Amino acid sequence: MKIFITVKSASSSKKYLNQRPVALPETIATLQELVEELIIQNVKAALASHEQGNIISFLTAKDTENQLATGKVGFQYTYGKEETDMEKALQEAESAFRDGLYRVFINDIELMEYKETIKLAENDNLVFMRLTMLAGRLW
């Protein structure tokens, strides 16, 4: 099944949102399973990009045009090449949700419980909203 995840633009100068298509299995029944599947997909993609590593990086004219459309042009080089611990990533995602560091919306409806049952359909819109805690005091 294909759904769309709304993500912030990669550009720091252009503040807009994009929808990125993601393929998910039909068997996802809870928010926990959804988050875990997305984490697994992202960790696998990160590991694949580490293994791919080019000796000499260069951009073709087409690469530059595609990246200009998103607002950021670069060599896509990843500096941190340490292995990601899958179990730790899954635990941290659950802990962050329970601590209120991010919220999840499916078609503008907020999901409140991590083990909440969900029904995903083709072309649903998924939003992960990271909340920023402000600290400081007034004098």
ABEGO torsion letter per residue (X at the ends): XBBBBBBBBABAABBBBBBBBBBBBAABABAAAAAAAAAAAAAAAAAAAAAABBABBBBBAAAAAAAAAAGBBBAGBBABABBBBAAAAAAAAAAAAAAGABBBBBGGBBBABAABBBBBBBGBBBBBBBBBBBBEBBX
